[in-house]
Amino acid sequence: MYEYHGWATIRESASFEEDEDQYDLAIEHLQNYIEELNWTSGVLDLRAVNGDFQLWVAGLNNHQPESKDDPIEVMKKVGELAQGSYGVLYVRDSDDAESSNQFKVYTLIRGKVTENDDPFLSPFIPTLEDEYEG
């Protein structure tokens, strides 16, 4: 299984004083990108909350999605289009032999996505699930 849960706060830049026109343009580009994806493998939502846009992505696929539908690629695109954005994406890929028992945490900071080890929910067994007794 390929499980993922993430969010991002959309910011045009890391400056306290954002350029509203640039922000609106970044949101428009993100909305177009999301529409073009035609996301069907889970949840992908971009909406305004109290005047600021936020993105949510979550799903549970049988296998790692292809690049177009990969939530990691979505976070990278957010960083490319809105370089002040920040957020977190948790991913667990049970088909990955090296890391099937752990979540990976992808952080989006100042437009860059970095992979990190998860200190909270890993190892999956025995932290979240009992050992298989079969």
N, CA, C and O atoms as a MOPAC input file, in Angstrom:
PM7 MOZYME 1SCF
protein

 N      0.83300 1    -1.18000 1     0.00000 1
 C      0.00000 1     0.00000 1     0.00000 1
 C      0.88200 1     1.25100 1     0.00000 1
 O      1.99700 1     1.25100 1     0.52200 1
 N      0.35900 1     2.28600 1    -0.58800 1
 C      1.03800 1     3.58600 1    -0.63100 1
 C      0.10000 1     4.59000 1     0.02200 1
 O     -0.89600 1     5.00600 1    -0.57100 1
 N      0.43000 1     4.97000 1     1.24600 1
 C     -0.41200 1     5.85600 1     2.04300 1
 C      0.25200 1     7.22700 1     2.13500 1
 O      1.46100 1     7.32300 1     2.34200 1
 N     -0.54000 1     8.28500 1     1.98100 1
 C      0.02800 1     9.63200 1     2.05700 1
 C     -0.98400 1    10.62400 1     2.62800 1
 O     -2.19000 1    10.53200 1     2.39800 1
 N     -0.43100 1    11.58300 1     3.38800 1
 C     -1.23000 1    12.62600 1     4.03200 1
 C     -0.38200 1    13.88500 1     4.07600 1
 O      0.73700 1    13.85100 1     4.58800 1
 N     -0.88900 1    14.99400 1     3.55100 1
 C     -0.08500 1    16.19900 1     3.57800 1
 C     -0.88000 1    17.48100 1     3.46800 1
 O     -2.07200 1    17.47700 1     3.16000 1
 N     -0.19100 1    18.57500 1     3.72800 1
 C     -0.78100 1    19.90900 1     3.62900 1
 C      0.31600 1    20.90300 1     3.27600 1
 O      1.50000 1    20.66100 1     3.51100 1
 N     -0.10300 1    22.02100 1     2.71000 1
 C      0.83000 1    23.11400 1     2.42500 1
 C      0.08000 1    24.43400 1     2.54500 1
 O     -1.06100 1    24.55600 1     2.09800 1
 N      0.72300 1    25.40400 1     3.14300 1
 C      0.23400 1    26.77900 1     3.14500 1
 C      0.89400 1    27.47200 1     1.97000 1
 O      2.11900 1    27.47100 1     1.84700 1
 N      0.08700 1    28.05900 1     1.11200 1
 C      0.60000 1    28.64400 1    -0.12900 1
 C      1.01700 1    30.08800 1     0.11600 1
 O      0.23000 1    30.92000 1     0.56700 1
 N      2.27300 1    30.35600 1    -0.19500 1
 C      2.81600 1    31.71200 1    -0.07500 1
 C      3.65800 1    31.99800 1    -1.30100 1
 O      4.43900 1    31.15800 1    -1.74700 1
 N      3.49100 1    33.16200 1    -1.82300 1
 C      4.22300 1    33.57800 1    -3.03200 1
 C      5.69700 1    33.75000 1    -2.73000 1
 O      6.54500 1    33.44700 1    -3.56900 1
 N      6.01300 1    34.24000 1    -1.52700 1
 C      7.40100 1    34.40300 1    -1.12400 1
 C      7.48800 1    34.22100 1     0.38700 1
 O      6.46400 1    34.10600 1     1.06200 1
 N      8.69800 1    34.19500 1     0.91400 1
 C      8.89300 1    34.05900 1     2.35800 1
 C      8.86500 1    35.42000 1     3.05200 1
 O      9.06200 1    35.50200 1     4.26400 1
 N      8.62600 1    36.46800 1     2.30300 1
 C      8.58200 1    37.81800 1     2.86000 1
 C      7.27400 1    38.05300 1     3.60600 1
 O      6.22500 1    37.54200 1     3.21400 1
 N      7.34700 1    38.82300 1     4.67300 1
 C      6.13700 1    39.18600 1     5.41600 1
 C      5.18000 1    39.97400 1     4.52800 1
 O      3.96200 1    39.84300 1     4.64700 1
 N      5.73500 1    40.79000 1     3.63900 1
 C      4.94900 1    41.62800 1     2.72700 1
 C      4.90500 1    40.96900 1     1.34800 1
 O      5.77400 1    41.22100 1     0.51300 1
 N      3.90800 1    40.13400 1     1.11000 1
 C      3.79200 1    39.47400 1    -0.18600 1
 C      3.22800 1    40.43100 1    -1.22800 1
 O      2.49100 1    41.36300 1    -0.90700 1
 N      3.58800 1    40.18000 1    -2.47300 1
 C      3.04700 1    40.91800 1    -3.61100 1
 C      1.71100 1    40.27600 1    -3.97100 1
 O      1.68600 1    39.13800 1    -4.43900 1
 N      0.60300 1    40.98000 1    -3.76200 1
 C     -0.72100 1    40.38700 1    -3.98600 1
 C     -0.93200 1    39.91900 1    -5.41900 1
 O     -1.54300 1    38.87500 1    -5.65000 1
 N     -0.42800 1    40.69000 1    -6.38500 1
 C     -0.58000 1    40.29300 1    -7.78500 1
 C      0.16900 1    38.99300 1    -8.05700 1
 O     -0.34600 1    38.11100 1    -8.74500 1
 N      1.38100 1    38.87100 1    -7.52200 1
 C      2.16900 1    37.65100 1    -7.70200 1
 C      1.50100 1    36.47200 1    -6.99400 1
 O      1.50200 1    35.35300 1    -7.50600 1
 N      0.93300 1    36.72800 1    -5.81800 1
 C      0.22900 1    35.69200 1    -5.06700 1
 C     -0.96500 1    35.19000 1    -5.86500 1
 O     -1.16100 1    33.98200 1    -6.00100 1
 N     -1.75800 1    36.10600 1    -6.39000 1
 C     -2.92000 1    35.72700 1    -7.19300 1
 C     -2.50900 1    34.92000 1    -8.42100 1
 O     -3.18500 1    33.96400 1    -8.79900 1
 N     -1.40200 1    35.31000 1    -9.03800 1
 C     -0.89900 1    34.58700 1   -10.20300 1
 C     -0.44300 1    33.17600 1    -9.81700 1
 O     -0.71800 1    32.21900 1   -10.54000 1
 N      0.24700 1    33.04300 1    -8.69000 1
 C      0.68500 1    31.72400 1    -8.21200 1
 C     -0.52400 1    30.83300 1    -7.93800 1
 O     -0.51100 1    29.65200 1    -8.28400 1
 N     -1.56300 1    31.38200 1    -7.32300 1
 C     -2.78200 1    30.60700 1    -7.04400 1
 C     -3.43500 1    30.17200 1    -8.34900 1
 O     -3.86900 1    29.02800 1    -8.48100 1
 N     -3.50200 1    31.07900 1    -9.30600 1
 C     -4.08900 1    30.73500 1   -10.61200 1
 C     -3.31100 1    29.59600 1   -11.27600 1
 O     -3.91300 1    28.66800 1   -11.81700 1
 N     -1.98600 1    29.66200 1   -11.23800 1
 C     -1.15900 1    28.59500 1   -11.82400 1
 C     -1.37800 1    27.26700 1   -11.09000 1
 O     -1.46100 1    26.21200 1   -11.71900 1
 N     -1.46900 1    27.32400 1    -9.77000 1
 C     -1.72000 1    26.10100 1    -8.99500 1
 C     -3.08900 1    25.51800 1    -9.31200 1
 O     -3.22400 1    24.30500 1    -9.47400 1
 N     -4.09800 1    26.36400 1    -9.40000 1
 C     -5.44000 1    25.88400 1    -9.73500 1
 C     -5.45100 1    25.21300 1   -11.10700 1
 O     -6.06100 1    24.15700 1   -11.27800 1
 N     -4.78200 1    25.82000 1   -12.08100 1
 C     -4.69900 1    25.22700 1   -13.41800 1
 C     -3.96700 1    23.89200 1   -13.38800 1
 O     -4.39800 1    22.93000 1   -14.02400 1
 N     -2.86200 1    23.83100 1   -12.64900 1
 C     -2.08700 1    22.58800 1   -12.51800 1
 C     -2.95700 1    21.47800 1   -11.93500 1
 O     -2.96700 1    20.36100 1   -12.45200 1
 N     -3.68600 1    21.78100 1   -10.86500 1
 C     -4.53500 1    20.77700 1   -10.21800 1
 C     -5.65800 1    20.31700 1   -11.14500 1
 O     -5.97200 1    19.12800 1   -11.19800 1
 N     -6.26000 1    21.25000 1   -11.87200 1
 C     -7.30700 1    20.87500 1   -12.83300 1
 C     -6.76000 1    19.95200 1   -13.91400 1
 O     -7.41800 1    18.98800 1   -14.30400 1
 N     -5.54400 1    20.25000 1   -14.40400 1
 C     -4.93600 1    19.42500 1   -15.45300 1
 C     -4.61600 1    18.02100 1   -14.95500 1
 O     -4.65800 1    17.06400 1   -15.72800 1
 N     -4.29800 1    17.89000 1   -13.67100 1
 C     -3.99500 1    16.56600 1   -13.12500 1
 C     -5.20700 1    15.64300 1   -13.16000 1
 O     -5.06500 1    14.43200 1   -13.33000 1
 N     -6.41000 1    16.22200 1   -12.99800 1
 C     -7.62300 1    15.41200 1   -12.93800 1
 C     -7.44500 1    14.29200 1   -11.90400 1
 O     -7.62500 1    13.11200 1   -12.20700 1
 N     -7.09100 1    14.68500 1   -10.69400 1
 C     -6.72200 1    13.78400 1    -9.59600 1
 C     -7.85800 1    12.83500 1    -9.26300 1
 O     -8.96400 1    13.27700 1    -8.95000 1
 N     -7.59700 1    11.52900 1    -9.32500 1
 C     -8.63600 1    10.54300 1    -9.02100 1
 C     -8.19500 1     9.54300 1    -7.96000 1
 O     -8.98200 1     8.68500 1    -7.56000 1
 N     -6.95200 1     9.63800 1    -7.50000 1
 C     -6.43300 1     8.59800 1    -6.60700 1
 C     -6.57800 1     8.91400 1    -5.12600 1
 O     -6.07300 1     8.15700 1    -4.29700 1
 N     -7.23100 1     9.97600 1    -4.76800 1
 C     -7.39000 1    10.34500 1    -3.36200 1
 C     -7.95800 1    11.74700 1    -3.28300 1
 O     -8.82600 1    12.12300 1    -4.07200 1
 N     -7.46700 1    12.51600 1    -2.33200 1
 C     -7.93100 1    13.88300 1    -2.13300 1
 C     -6.82400 1    14.84600 1    -2.53900 1
 O     -5.67400 1    14.69100 1    -2.12900 1
 N     -7.17700 1    15.83300 1    -3.34200 1
 C     -6.28300 1    16.93500 1    -3.67500 1
 C     -7.16300 1    18.16500 1    -3.73100 1
 O     -8.01500 1    18.28900 1    -4.61100 1
 N     -6.95600 1    19.08400 1    -2.78200 1
 C     -7.85200 1    20.21400 1    -2.64300 1
 C     -7.05800 1    21.48400 1    -2.36700 1
 O     -6.18900 1    21.50400 1    -1.49500 1
 N     -7.35600 1    22.52800 1    -3.10300 1
 C     -6.76400 1    23.84500 1    -2.88800 1
 C     -7.91000 1    24.80300 1    -2.63100 1
 O     -8.80400 1    24.95500 1    -3.46400 1
 N     -7.87900 1    25.45800 1    -1.46200 1
 C     -8.96400 1    26.39300 1    -1.15600 1
 C     -8.48600 1    27.48100 1    -0.21500 1
 O     -7.49600 1    27.33500 1     0.50100 1
 N     -9.23600 1    28.58400 1    -0.24500 1
 C     -8.92400 1    29.71400 1     0.62500 1
 C     -9.51400 1    29.46200 1     2.00300 1
 O    -10.66600 1    29.05200 1     2.14200 1
 N     -8.70100 1    29.71500 1     3.01100 1
 C     -9.12700 1    29.61600 1     4.40200 1
 C     -8.71600 1    30.92000 1     5.07400 1
 O     -7.52700 1    31.19900 1     5.23200 1
 N     -9.70400 1    31.71200 1     5.46700 1
 C     -9.45500 1    33.00200 1     6.09700 1
 C     -8.54100 1    33.88600 1     5.23400 1
 O     -7.69200 1    34.61100 1     5.75300 1
 N     -8.72800 1    33.81400 1     3.92800 1
 C     -7.99200 1    34.67700 1     3.00700 1
 C     -6.68800 1    34.12400 1     2.48100 1
 O     -6.12000 1    34.68600 1     1.54500 1
 N     -6.19100 1    33.03000 1     3.05800 1
 C     -4.95000 1    32.40200 1     2.57600 1
 C     -5.28100 1    31.04100 1     1.98800 1
 O     -6.16200 1    30.33700 1     2.48200 1
 N     -4.56800 1    30.67600 1     0.93000 1
 C     -4.82100 1    29.39000 1     0.29800 1
 C     -4.00300 1    28.29000 1     0.95600 1
 O     -2.85000 1    28.47500 1     1.34500 1
 N     -4.65900 1    27.12600 1     1.06500 1
 C     -4.01300 1    25.93600 1     1.59300 1
 C     -4.31900 1    24.77000 1     0.67600 1
 O     -5.36200 1    24.72400 1     0.02300 1
 N     -3.38700 1    23.82700 1     0.64100 1
 C     -3.53800 1    22.62900 1    -0.17400 1
 C     -3.55600 1    21.42400 1     0.74300 1
 O     -2.77400 1    21.34700 1     1.69000 1
 N     -4.45500 1    20.47200 1     0.46500 1
 C     -4.50800 1    19.20500 1     1.18400 1
 C     -4.38300 1    18.08000 1     0.17700 1
 O     -4.94600 1    18.14000 1    -0.91600 1
 N     -3.64400 1    17.05700 1     0.55600 1
 C     -3.49600 1    15.88700 1    -0.30200 1
 C     -3.47600 1    14.65000 1     0.60400 1
 O     -2.77600 1    14.62200 1     1.61700 1
 N     -4.24800 1    13.63400 1     0.22700 1
 C     -4.29300 1    12.40500 1     1.01600 1
 C     -4.79000 1    11.27300 1     0.14000 1
 O     -5.55800 1    11.47900 1    -0.79900 1
 N     -4.33600 1    10.07400 1     0.46700 1
 C     -4.81500 1     8.92600 1    -0.27600 1
 C     -4.20300 1     7.63200 1     0.21100 1
 O     -3.29800 1     7.61800 1     1.04500 1
 N     -4.72200 1     6.54800 1    -0.33400 1
 C     -4.25800 1     5.20300 1    -0.02500 1
 C     -4.38200 1     4.39100 1    -1.30600 1
 O     -5.47100 1     3.94300 1    -1.66400 1
 N     -3.27000 1     4.20600 1    -1.98800 1
 C     -3.25100 1     3.50000 1    -3.27200 1
 C     -2.69800 1     2.09100 1    -3.08300 1
 O     -2.03500 1     1.80500 1    -2.08600 1
 N     -2.97400 1     1.21900 1    -4.04400 1
 C     -2.42200 1    -0.13100 1    -3.98800 1
 C     -0.90100 1    -0.12400 1    -4.18600 1
 O     -0.19100 1    -0.94500 1    -3.60500 1
 N     -0.41000 1     0.80400 1    -5.00600 1
 C      1.02600 1     0.89900 1    -5.30000 1
 C      1.40100 1     2.37000 1    -5.44100 1
 O      0.53700 1     3.24200 1    -5.53700 1
 N      2.70600 1     2.62600 1    -5.45000 1
 C      3.17200 1     4.00300 1    -5.63200 1
 C      2.62600 1     4.53800 1    -6.95200 1
 O      2.73300 1     3.87500 1    -7.98300 1
 N      2.04200 1     5.73100 1    -6.92200 1
 C      1.46400 1     6.29600 1    -8.14500 1
 C      2.53800 1     6.71600 1    -9.14300 1
 O      3.68700 1     6.97100 1    -8.78300 1
 N      2.12900 1     6.77900 1   -10.39900 1
 C      3.03200 1     7.27300 1   -11.43400 1
 C      3.30300 1     8.74400 1   -11.17900 1
 O      2.58100 1     9.39000 1   -10.42000 1
 N      4.32800 1     9.27000 1   -11.80300 1
 C      4.81400 1    10.61300 1   -11.51700 1
 C      3.72300 1    11.67900 1   -11.56800 1
 O      3.70600 1    12.57000 1   -10.72000 1
 N      2.82700 1    11.61300 1   -12.52100 1
 C      1.76000 1    12.61500 1   -12.64700 1
 C      0.87000 1    12.64800 1   -11.39600 1
 O      0.41300 1    13.71400 1   -10.98400 1
 N      0.63200 1    11.49200 1   -10.80500 1
 C     -0.25700 1    11.37700 1    -9.65800 1
 C      0.48500 1    11.18700 1    -8.34000 1
 O     -0.10600 1    10.75700 1    -7.34900 1
 N      1.77100 1    11.50400 1    -8.32700 1
 C      2.60300 1    11.31400 1    -7.14000 1
 C      2.48500 1    12.54100 1    -6.23200 1
 O      2.78600 1    13.65200 1    -6.66700 1
 N      2.05400 1    12.36100 1    -4.98100 1
 C      1.90500 1    13.51500 1    -4.08800 1
 C      3.22300 1    14.24500 1    -3.81800 1
 O      3.21100 1    15.44300 1    -3.53600 1
 N      4.34100 1    13.55600 1    -3.89900 1
 C      5.64100 1    14.21000 1    -3.72700 1
 C      5.86700 1    15.19600 1    -4.86600 1
 O      6.36300 1    16.30100 1    -4.64500 1
 N      5.50600 1    14.80200 1    -6.07500 1
 C      5.64100 1    15.68900 1    -7.23200 1
 C      4.70600 1    16.89200 1    -7.11500 1
 O      5.04100 1    17.99300 1    -7.55100 1
 N      3.53300 1    16.67200 1    -6.52500 1
 C      2.59900 1    17.78500 1    -6.30400 1
 C      3.23700 1    18.80800 1    -5.36800 1
 O      3.18900 1    20.01000 1    -5.63200 1
 N      3.83400 1    18.33200 1    -4.27500 1
 C      4.48300 1    19.25400 1    -3.33700 1
 C      5.63900 1    20.00100 1    -4.01000 1
 O      5.83600 1    21.19000 1    -3.76100 1
 N      6.39100 1    19.31500 1    -4.85000 1
 C      7.48900 1    19.97300 1    -5.57100 1
 C      6.94600 1    21.06700 1    -6.49300 1
 O      7.53800 1    22.13900 1    -6.61000 1
 N      5.82200 1    20.78800 1    -7.14100 1
 C      5.21700 1    21.78000 1    -8.03700 1
 C      4.71700 1    22.98300 1    -7.24400 1
 O      4.84500 1    24.12000 1    -7.69800 1
 N      4.15300 1    22.74400 1    -6.07300 1
 C      3.72700 1    23.85000 1    -5.21100 1
 C      4.92600 1    24.74300 1    -4.90700 1
 O      4.83000 1    25.96700 1    -4.99600 1
 N      6.04800 1    24.13500 1    -4.54900 1
 C      7.25700 1    24.88900 1    -4.25400 1
 C      7.79500 1    25.65500 1    -5.44400 1
 O      8.35500 1    26.74200 1    -5.29600 1
 N      7.62400 1    25.08600 1    -6.61600 1
 C      8.08200 1    25.74100 1    -7.85000 1
 C      7.20700 1    26.96100 1    -8.17900 1
 O      7.71600 1    28.01100 1    -8.57100 1
 N      5.90200 1    26.81000 1    -8.01600 1
 C      4.97300 1    27.88000 1    -8.39500 1
 C      4.79600 1    28.94900 1    -7.31900 1
 O      4.46400 1    30.09400 1    -7.62500 1
 N      5.01700 1    28.57700 1    -6.07000 1
 C      4.83700 1    29.50900 1    -4.94700 1
 C      5.98200 1    29.27600 1    -3.96600 1
 O      5.85100 1    28.49100 1    -3.02700 1
 N      7.09000 1    29.95400 1    -4.18500 1
 C      8.34900 1    29.62700 1    -3.51800 1
 C      8.40700 1    29.93400 1    -2.02900 1
 O      9.36600 1    29.53600 1    -1.36900 1
 N      7.44000 1    30.61100 1    -1.48800 1
 C      7.41200 1    30.84400 1    -0.04800 1
 C      6.55400 1    29.83100 1     0.69200 1
 O      6.38400 1    29.93200 1     1.90700 1
 N      6.01600 1    28.86100 1    -0.02600 1
 C      5.11300 1    27.87800 1     0.56800 1
 C      5.84800 1    26.96100 1     1.53800 1
 O      7.05500 1    26.74100 1     1.43700 1
 N      5.06400 1    26.43300 1     2.48900 1
 C      5.62400 1    25.48200 1     3.44800 1
 C      4.56700 1    24.44600 1     3.78300 1
 O      3.36800 1    24.71000 1     3.69400 1
 N      5.03000 1    23.25400 1     4.17100 1
 C      4.09500 1    22.20000 1     4.52300 1
 C      4.80400 1    20.89200 1     4.79900 1
 O      6.03300 1    20.82500 1     4.83500 1
 N      4.00200 1    19.84800 1     4.99500 1
 C      4.50500 1    18.52700 1     5.36100 1
 C      3.70800 1    17.46500 1     4.60700 1
 O      2.49500 1    17.58700 1     4.43000 1
 N      4.40400 1    16.42800 1     4.16900 1
 C      3.75900 1    15.28600 1     3.52500 1
 C      4.31900 1    14.01300 1     4.14800 1
 O      5.52900 1    13.78800 1     4.13600 1
 N      3.43300 1    13.18100 1     4.69200 1
 C      3.82000 1    11.88200 1     5.23400 1
 C      3.51700 1    10.81800 1     4.18800 1
 O      2.42800 1    10.80300 1     3.61400 1
 N      4.48100 1     9.92100 1     3.93500 1
 C      4.29800 1     8.85500 1     2.94500 1
 C      4.79800 1     7.53700 1     3.53000 1
 O      5.85600 1     7.48100 1     4.15600 1
 N      4.01700 1     6.47800 1     3.31400 1
 C      4.46900 1     5.11900 1     3.64700 1
 C      4.19500 1     4.23500 1     2.44900 1
 O      3.06300 1     4.13700 1     1.97600 1
 N      5.25300 1     3.58900 1     1.96200 1
 C      5.16900 1     2.70500 1     0.80100 1
 C      5.53500 1     1.29800 1     1.24200 1
 O      6.71400 1     0.98900 1     1.41000 1
 N      4.54100 1     0.44500 1     1.43000 1
 C      4.79900 1    -0.91700 1     1.90800 1
 C      5.50700 1    -1.78400 1     0.86900 1
 O      5.99100 1    -2.86600 1     1.20100 1
 N      5.57600 1    -1.32900 1    -0.38200 1
 C      6.29300 1    -2.07300 1    -1.42500 1
 C      7.78100 1    -1.74000 1    -1.47100 1
 O      8.54900 1    -2.43500 1    -2.13700 1
 N      8.19300 1    -0.69300 1    -0.77700 1
 C      9.59500 1    -0.28000 1    -0.77100 1
 C     10.35600 1    -1.14700 1     0.23000 1
 O     10.15800 1    -1.01900 1     1.43800 1
 N     11.22500 1    -2.02900 1    -0.26500 1
 C     11.92300 1    -2.99400 1     0.58800 1
 C     12.74700 1    -2.32100 1     1.68400 1
 O     12.83400 1    -2.84700 1     2.79400 1
 N     13.34400 1    -1.18300 1     1.39900 1
 C     14.20700 1    -0.50900 1     2.38100 1
 C     13.43100 1     0.22600 1     3.46600 1
 O     13.90100 1     0.33300 1     4.59900 1
 N     12.25200 1     0.73000 1     3.13300 1
 C     11.55100 1     1.56500 1     4.11300 1
 C     10.07800 1     1.20600 1     4.27900 1
 O      9.26100 1     2.06900 1     4.59900 1
 N      9.73700 1    -0.05200 1     4.06400 1
 C      8.32400 1    -0.45200 1     4.13700 1
 C      7.74600 1    -0.34100 1     5.54100 1
 O      6.52600 1    -0.28300 1     5.69900 1
 N      8.59200 1    -0.31000 1     6.55700 1
 C      8.11700 1    -0.27200 1     7.93800 1
 C      8.18200 1     1.13000 1     8.54700 1
 O      8.13500 1     1.28900 1     9.76700 1
 N      8.28900 1     2.12600 1     7.69900 1
 C      8.38300 1     3.48300 1     8.24100 1
 C      7.72700 1     4.49400 1     7.31600 1
 O      7.58200 1     4.27100 1     6.11400 1
 N      7.34400 1     5.58900 1     7.90300 1
 C      6.88400 1     6.73600 1     7.13300 1
 C      8.09800 1     7.58200 1     6.77000 1
 O      9.07400 1     7.64300 1     7.51800 1
 N      8.02400 1     8.21300 1     5.64400 1
 C      8.97100 1     9.25600 1     5.25700 1
 C      8.22000 1    10.57500 1     5.36200 1
 O      7.03500 1    10.65500 1     5.03800 1
 N      8.91200 1    11.59600 1     5.81200 1
 C      8.30500 1    12.91300 1     5.94500 1
 C      8.98300 1    13.83900 1     4.94200 1
 O     10.19900 1    14.02500 1     4.97000 1
 N      8.18200 1    14.41000 1     4.06700 1
 C      8.69100 1    15.36400 1     3.08100 1
 C      8.29700 1    16.75200 1     3.55400 1
 O      7.11400 1    17.05100 1     3.71300 1
 N      9.28900 1    17.59400 1     3.77700 1
 C      9.01600 1    18.96300 1     4.20600 1
 C      9.15700 1    19.89800 1     3.01600 1
 O     10.09000 1    19.78500 1     2.22100 1
 N      8.22700 1    20.80900 1     2.91300 1
 C      8.25900 1    21.86700 1     1.90800 1
 C      8.59200 1    23.14600 1     2.65900 1
 O      7.77800 1    23.64400 1     3.43600 1
 N      9.78500 1    23.67800 1     2.42900 1
 C     10.25600 1    24.87500 1     3.11500 1
 C     10.88100 1    25.79600 1     2.07900 1
 O     11.83200 1    25.42200 1     1.39200 1
 N     10.33900 1    27.00000 1     1.97200 1
 C     10.84200 1    27.99300 1     1.01800 1
 C     10.94500 1    27.41000 1    -0.40000 1
 O     11.90800 1    27.66000 1    -1.12500 1
 N      9.93600 1    26.63800 1    -0.76400 1
 C      9.83600 1    26.11600 1    -2.11200 1
 C     10.61000 1    24.84300 1    -2.39100 1
 O     10.52500 1    24.31300 1    -3.49900 1
 N     11.36100 1    24.33400 1    -1.42800 1
 C     12.17600 1    23.12600 1    -1.62800 1
 C     11.59600 1    21.95800 1    -0.82800 1
 O     11.19200 1    22.12000 1     0.32300 1
 N     11.56100 1    20.78200 1    -1.45400 1
 C     11.07300 1    19.57200 1    -0.80300 1
 C     12.26800 1    18.71600 1    -0.39000 1
 O     13.16300 1    18.44200 1    -1.18900 1
 N     12.26000 1    18.30200 1     0.87800 1
 C     13.33500 1    17.48400 1     1.42800 1
 C     12.74200 1    16.24400 1     2.08800 1
 O     11.72400 1    16.33000 1     2.77600 1
 N     13.38000 1    15.08800 1     1.87900 1
 C     12.94100 1    13.84400 1     2.51400 1
 C     13.59900 1    13.71300 1     3.88300 1
 O     14.79500 1    13.95900 1     4.03600 1
 N     12.79100 1    13.31900 1     4.88800 1
 C     13.27100 1    13.15200 1     6.25900 1
 C     12.73600 1    11.84800 1     6.83800 1
 O     11.70000 1    11.34900 1     6.39800 1
 N     13.43600 1    11.29700 1     7.81900 1
 C     12.92500 1    10.14200 1     8.55200 1
 C     11.85900 1    10.61300 1     9.53300 1
 O     11.94400 1    11.71900 1    10.06700 1
 N     10.86900 1     9.78200 1     9.76600 1
 C      9.76700 1    10.11100 1    10.67300 1
 C     10.10400 1     9.67400 1    12.09800 1
 O     10.41100 1     8.50400 1    12.32600 1
 N     10.05000 1    10.60100 1    13.06000 1
 C     10.32700 1    10.23200 1    14.44600 1
 C      9.08200 1     9.88200 1    15.26900 1
 O      9.21400 1     9.49900 1    16.43100 1
 N      7.88100 1    10.00300 1    14.70000 1
 C      6.66500 1     9.87500 1    15.48600 1
 C      5.87300 1     8.59000 1    15.23300 1
 O      5.44900 1     7.93100 1    16.18200 1
 N      5.67300 1     8.23100 1    13.97400 1
 C      4.81200 1     7.09800 1    13.63400 1
 C      5.58800 1     5.85300 1    13.21400 1
 O      4.98900 1     4.83300 1    12.87400 1
 N      6.89000 1     5.93100 1    13.23500 1
 C      7.73000 1     4.83000 1    12.77100 1
 C      8.56300 1     4.28900 1    13.92600 1
 O      8.91900 1     5.03800 1    14.83500 1
 N      8.87800 1     2.99500 1    13.90100 1
 C      8.51700 1     2.03000 1    12.86900 1
 C      7.02200 1     1.69300 1    12.91800 1
 O      6.41100 1     1.64800 1    13.98500 1
 N      6.45900 1     1.46100 1    11.73800 1
 C      5.02400 1     1.18900 1    11.61900 1
 C      4.63200 1     0.01400 1    12.51600 1
 O      3.65500 1     0.08000 1    13.26200 1
 N      5.42400 1    -1.07300 1    12.42400 1
 C      5.26900 1    -2.22700 1    13.32500 1
 C      6.43600 1    -2.16100 1    14.29700 1
 O      7.57200 1    -2.23400 1    13.82700 1
 N      6.27100 1    -2.03500 1    15.55100 1
 C      5.09100 1    -2.24100 1    16.37300 1
 C      4.40600 1    -0.95000 1    16.82100 1
 O      3.46500 1    -1.02000 1    17.61100 1
 N      4.83900 1     0.23100 1    16.35000 1
 C      4.26100 1     1.48900 1    16.83500 1
 C      2.76800 1     1.58100 1    16.53900 1
 O      1.97800 1     1.88600 1    17.43300 1
 N      2.37500 1     1.32000 1    15.29700 1
 C      0.97100 1     1.49600 1    14.88900 1
 C      0.22400 1     0.17900 1    14.66900 1
 O     -1.00300 1     0.12700 1    14.76000 1
 N      0.95600 1    -0.85100 1    14.38800 1
 C      0.31800 1    -2.13600 1    14.06900 1
 C      1.10200 1    -3.25200 1    14.74500 1
 O      2.32600 1    -3.18600 1    14.85900 1
 N      0.37700 1    -4.28300 1    15.19600 1
 C      1.03200 1    -5.43700 1    15.79700 1
 C      1.74500 1    -6.27300 1    14.75600 1
 O      1.39600 1    -6.24200 1    13.57600 1
 N      2.73000 1    -7.01000 1    15.18900 1
 C      3.44700 1    -7.96200 1    14.32400 1
 C      2.45500 1    -9.01300 1    13.81300 1
 O      1.56900 1    -9.44800 1    14.54900 1
 N      2.60900 1    -9.41100 1    12.56300 1
 C      1.73600 1   -10.43300 1    11.96600 1
 C      2.04700 1   -11.77500 1    12.61400 1
 O      3.20500 1   -12.18700 1    12.69000 1
 N      0.99400 1   -12.45400 1    13.08300 1
 C      1.17000 1   -13.74500 1    13.73800 1
 C      0.51500 1   -14.83400 1    12.91600 1
 O     -0.49000 1   -15.40800 1    13.33600 1
 N      1.06000 1   -15.12200 1    11.76700 1
 C      0.40700 1   -16.08200 1    10.89700 1
 C      1.19900 1   -17.19900 1    10.57600 1
 O      0.75200 1   -18.08200 1     9.84400 1

